[in-house]
């Protein structure tokens, strides 16, 4: 049964007792929650996922709970408990979903050491993957969201999960995080996109999450072959500019934009080298999303 098929009372009961298991493809999580208003936000962005029973192995188990003591009534806060330990600073009680998403990002980055984890958006078309590595603030998520609403399959907004044995990209499919102006940009660019509630006044400004579509959820266990690496950068001064990137520089930028490159040593070096050698590599500066999407389609057509 999908999350969206559960009645509100049933959803709240499951989240508050044994929890709900979610399968993201490359990893699984068990979610429990006791936070006012969280059920509606959870349904909005995870509605298309199966609400699995909380049994078996999970890469992470997280619980959202109302802060104890005075913080339950005076400027209420919510805490994230991971595998029984509260290791994250509390958030205001009305920013429960951002806390869950940022907390799970941190946990997956720490625990999925069996794969190389790039900080990158990843989409797929025709079995071939486009990797969009970038630092925060570059417009990576906005461009990833635009591609995901124009026929590309979303694998991840945050993690480029590279499988060591064959170098393929694995989906780690979760809601795509949009911040500040990019929320309305995507809402106008793709009115059909399912965007969850806005959370103002977070540490990153206003945040909202775009739910993956049915195709992405149904195919979350299908890997994709890397074909194109594009380093995106939002630049209000240009419409769209595409330039080749040197492979030596691309190697450095990919290794820097990795969560676990230094920890994995020679295996990570070989994986990044194989990516750079096997993919076409470009820089993309953009302002206009339609032109950026068209440019990536053109690059994909010419990629070997």
VOFIKE-746338 format. One record per residue (C-alpha): residue number from 1; x, y, z. Coordinates in pm, 1 decimal. Layout:
N
num	xx	yy	zz
NUM	X	Y	Z
...
This chain:
304
num	xx	yy	zz
1	0.0	0.0	0.0
2	126.7	344.4	-88.8
3	174.0	613.0	172.2
4	-92.0	827.3	4.3
5	-343.1	541.3	35.1
6	-325.2	537.5	414.9
7	-598.3	726.8	596.0
8	-464.3	1017.5	804.9
9	-528.9	837.8	1131.9
10	-367.4	516.0	1007.4
11	-62.9	705.7	881.1
12	-20.3	886.8	1212.4
13	-58.6	560.6	1403.1
14	203.3	379.5	1197.9
15	451.0	666.1	1217.1
16	397.6	692.5	1591.2
17	431.2	321.0	1670.6
18	640.2	79.7	1463.4
19	720.5	321.7	1183.5
20	713.5	297.8	804.7
21	985.6	144.3	589.6
22	1083.3	332.9	274.2
23	1285.8	183.4	-10.4
24	1494.2	446.8	-190.4
25	1677.9	202.7	-417.8
26	2039.7	206.7	-299.5
27	1932.0	234.3	65.4
28	1634.0	186.5	292.9
29	1512.1	381.4	592.9
30	1266.1	329.3	874.3
31	1076.8	646.9	968.3
32	900.1	711.9	1297.8
33	750.1	1045.1	1397.2
34	563.6	1227.2	1671.0
35	560.0	1586.0	1546.0
36	246.0	1794.9	1488.4
37	176.8	1847.8	1118.7
38	444.1	1607.2	998.8
39	202.3	1347.1	858.6
40	60.7	1589.9	599.1
41	405.7	1699.2	482.3
42	525.7	1338.5	470.9
43	225.4	1234.7	260.4
44	280.5	1524.1	19.2
45	635.2	1422.8	-78.8
46	644.1	1047.8	-5.0
47	287.2	965.7	-110.3
48	395.3	759.5	-412.2
49	627.7	532.2	-213.5
50	520.6	198.8	-69.8
51	456.7	211.4	304.1
52	656.3	-100.6	388.1
53	636.9	-284.6	716.0
54	909.7	-185.5	965.9
55	1079.1	-526.4	962.0
56	1413.8	-648.5	834.8
57	1728.1	-446.8	766.0
58	1734.7	-67.6	730.6
59	2039.2	144.3	659.9
60	1903.5	405.5	897.5
61	1623.5	424.0	1152.1
62	1517.8	777.3	1239.2
63	1256.0	914.9	1474.0
64	1120.9	1268.4	1482.7
65	997.8	1360.5	1828.5
66	885.2	1670.0	2007.8
67	1153.8	1817.2	2230.9
68	1114.4	1740.9	2595.2
69	1082.9	1974.2	2891.6
70	1004.2	2340.6	2845.7
71	1064.3	2324.3	2469.6
72	738.8	2130.6	2427.5
73	541.4	2446.6	2505.6
74	774.3	2750.4	2479.8
75	905.1	2796.4	2126.8
76	845.5	2425.3	2059.6
77	1120.8	2225.4	1895.3
78	1153.2	1888.9	1723.2
79	1446.0	1648.4	1753.9
80	1578.9	1381.2	1518.8
81	1689.8	1059.6	1686.7
82	1901.5	824.0	1473.5
83	1923.9	461.5	1588.4
84	1840.8	565.5	1942.1
85	2085.5	858.1	1961.8
86	2003.1	1227.6	1939.9
87	2305.3	1364.6	1753.7
88	2145.0	1660.8	1571.8
89	2060.3	2004.5	1704.8
90	1682.9	2051.6	1749.6
91	1484.8	2249.3	1491.5
92	1174.8	2464.7	1539.8
93	873.9	2235.2	1560.1
94	729.2	2358.2	1229.8
95	1041.0	2258.3	1029.1
96	1008.4	1884.1	1086.0
97	1043.9	1768.3	723.3
98	1362.3	1969.9	651.9
99	1516.6	1823.3	967.4
100	1427.7	1471.1	852.5
101	1568.3	1525.4	502.5
102	1892.8	1692.8	609.7
103	1940.5	1437.7	884.5
104	1899.2	1144.3	645.4
105	2139.4	1305.5	398.3
106	2401.5	1320.4	672.2
107	2340.6	961.6	779.9
108	2354.3	816.0	428.8
109	2674.2	1008.3	358.1
110	2828.8	849.5	667.4
111	2703.9	494.3	622.2
112	2699.1	397.5	255.1
113	3070.8	329.1	233.0
114	3017.1	36.5	-2.8
115	2971.5	290.2	-285.9
116	3139.7	610.5	-397.3
117	2907.1	896.2	-304.8
118	2930.4	1209.1	-517.7
119	2753.8	1530.5	-419.3
120	2559.0	1549.5	-742.3
121	2220.6	1541.0	-902.0
122	2172.3	1242.8	-1132.5
123	1914.1	1189.8	-1406.4
124	1882.5	925.2	-1677.8
125	1757.6	903.0	-2033.4
126	1773.2	593.1	-2251.4
127	1974.4	402.6	-1991.3
128	2247.2	670.0	-1980.2
129	2308.6	893.5	-1680.8
130	2381.2	1265.7	-1659.1
131	2585.2	1353.9	-1349.3
132	2551.0	1712.0	-1221.9
133	2815.7	1767.5	-951.5
134	2821.1	2106.5	-783.2
135	2874.3	2293.7	-462.5
136	2572.2	2435.9	-272.5
137	2423.7	2745.4	-433.1
138	2520.4	2653.1	-788.3
139	2168.6	2582.2	-912.8
140	2224.3	2205.7	-923.9
141	1891.0	2116.2	-765.0
142	1696.6	2359.1	-983.1
143	1846.4	2213.2	-1300.8
144	1800.2	1856.0	-1176.2
145	1434.1	1929.9	-1104.1
146	1388.6	2086.3	-1447.4
147	1534.5	1780.5	-1619.3
148	1318.9	1547.9	-1407.2
149	1006.9	1730.5	-1529.0
150	1114.3	1717.6	-1894.3
151	1134.8	1343.0	-1950.6
152	1456.4	1251.2	-1768.7
153	1428.3	994.7	-1490.3
154	1537.2	1122.1	-1151.1
155	1789.5	903.9	-968.1
156	1887.7	1151.5	-698.1
157	1915.0	1519.3	-621.1
158	2185.6	1483.0	-357.9
159	2382.4	1162.4	-414.4
160	2558.4	1026.1	-718.9
161	2590.3	665.5	-601.0
162	2864.6	492.6	-803.1
163	2878.2	113.9	-784.4
164	3238.6	-3.2	-769.2
165	3219.3	-329.5	-961.9
166	3085.6	-180.5	-1287.8
167	3083.0	197.8	-1237.2
168	2708.3	230.1	-1287.0
169	2493.9	490.7	-1108.0
170	2239.8	363.3	-856.1
171	1923.7	554.4	-765.5
172	1898.4	693.5	-413.5
173	1555.7	836.8	-477.6
174	1412.1	1088.9	-234.8
175	1222.3	1417.1	-263.0
176	1421.0	1685.7	-439.2
177	1503.0	1986.7	-219.2
178	1432.4	2332.7	-360.3
179	1532.4	2654.8	-186.3
180	1413.3	3013.9	-195.0
181	1356.8	3151.0	-549.1
182	1399.9	2809.8	-712.5
183	1069.8	2692.0	-559.6
184	861.7	2933.8	-764.6
185	1091.9	2894.1	-1065.3
186	1016.3	2520.8	-1082.0
187	647.7	2571.5	-997.9
188	616.2	2796.3	-1305.5
189	848.4	2588.3	-1524.1
190	659.2	2264.8	-1448.6
191	307.9	2325.9	-1310.5
192	255.3	1949.7	-1298.4
193	538.0	1905.8	-1045.3
194	423.4	1787.7	-705.5
195	583.1	2032.5	-463.1
196	523.7	1990.5	-91.1
197	469.2	2257.7	172.4
198	699.6	2557.3	205.0
199	911.2	2585.5	517.5
200	1023.1	2946.8	570.3
201	1292.8	3062.7	809.3
202	1507.5	2749.9	798.1
203	1885.9	2772.3	812.5
204	1885.0	2776.3	431.2
205	1593.5	3014.4	390.5
206	1262.5	2887.1	255.2
207	1271.2	2518.5	161.5
208	1023.7	2295.1	-22.5
209	1052.6	1943.5	-163.8
210	948.1	1810.1	-503.3
211	813.5	1455.5	-496.8
212	959.3	1203.6	-745.3
213	717.9	1097.3	-1017.9
214	571.5	748.8	-1057.2
215	824.0	641.3	-1320.3
216	1120.5	728.4	-1099.3
217	970.2	543.9	-802.5
218	882.2	235.4	-1006.2
219	1236.3	219.1	-1152.5
220	1430.0	300.2	-835.4
221	1623.3	-27.5	-857.4
222	1739.8	26.9	-1216.8
223	2098.2	154.1	-1249.3
224	2216.4	377.9	-1531.8
225	2540.2	388.5	-1727.9
226	2734.6	715.5	-1684.3
227	2754.4	906.5	-2012.0
228	2776.3	1278.2	-1937.0
229	2920.4	1492.1	-1656.8
230	2805.3	1854.4	-1647.6
231	2923.2	2103.6	-1386.6
232	2631.0	2348.8	-1364.8
233	2635.0	2708.0	-1245.4
234	2342.9	2947.5	-1233.2
235	2450.7	3282.6	-1377.5
236	2188.0	3556.8	-1423.3
237	2419.1	3729.2	-1671.6
238	2398.8	3459.0	-1941.8
239	2122.8	3268.8	-2118.7
240	2316.4	2944.6	-2157.8
241	2686.6	2879.3	-2216.9
242	2838.8	2533.0	-2261.6
243	3215.6	2475.6	-2256.3
244	3427.0	2158.2	-2248.6
245	3593.7	2083.3	-1916.2
246	3947.2	1945.5	-1893.6
247	3945.8	1588.6	-1768.0
248	4223.0	1658.8	-1517.8
249	4020.7	1940.9	-1367.3
250	3704.1	1730.1	-1378.1
251	3882.3	1461.4	-1175.9
252	3970.4	1714.9	-906.3
253	3623.1	1865.3	-897.6
254	3455.5	1524.7	-870.8
255	3682.1	1408.7	-589.9
256	3619.9	1731.9	-399.2
257	3244.7	1696.3	-456.4
258	3237.7	1356.0	-287.3
259	3118.7	1260.8	58.3
260	3357.3	969.5	107.9
261	3641.4	995.2	-146.5
262	3917.1	1032.3	113.8
263	3779.7	750.6	327.6
264	3769.7	499.2	38.4
265	4125.1	557.5	-86.8
266	4244.1	379.5	-405.9
267	3897.6	240.1	-485.1
268	3757.8	593.8	-500.5
269	4052.2	713.8	-711.9
270	3990.5	437.2	-965.6
271	3614.0	499.3	-969.4
272	3651.6	872.3	-1034.8
273	3917.6	809.4	-1299.8
274	3687.4	564.7	-1476.9
275	3400.5	814.6	-1468.8
276	3608.6	1095.7	-1614.0
277	3754.2	870.9	-1883.6
278	3421.8	720.8	-1991.6
279	3205.3	1036.2	-1993.5
280	3185.1	1352.2	-2197.9
281	3262.6	1639.7	-1959.8
282	3137.1	1999.4	-1978.6
283	3072.7	2317.2	-1782.4
284	2729.5	2477.1	-1812.2
285	2641.7	2832.4	-1707.7
286	2272.1	2903.8	-1737.9
287	1990.5	3141.7	-1659.0
288	1718.8	3006.5	-1884.4
289	1605.0	2655.6	-1785.3
290	1453.6	2568.8	-2123.9
291	1784.2	2641.9	-2295.0
292	1978.6	2452.7	-2028.6
293	1760.2	2143.6	-2071.7
294	1793.5	2165.7	-2450.8
295	2171.3	2200.2	-2418.5
296	2195.9	1887.1	-2206.0
297	1983.6	1693.0	-2453.6
298	2219.6	1802.7	-2729.9
299	2522.2	1701.4	-2524.6
300	2365.7	1363.1	-2456.5
301	2307.6	1311.2	-2828.6
302	2677.4	1365.3	-2892.7
303	2812.1	1176.5	-2589.6
304	2980.4	848.4	-2664.7
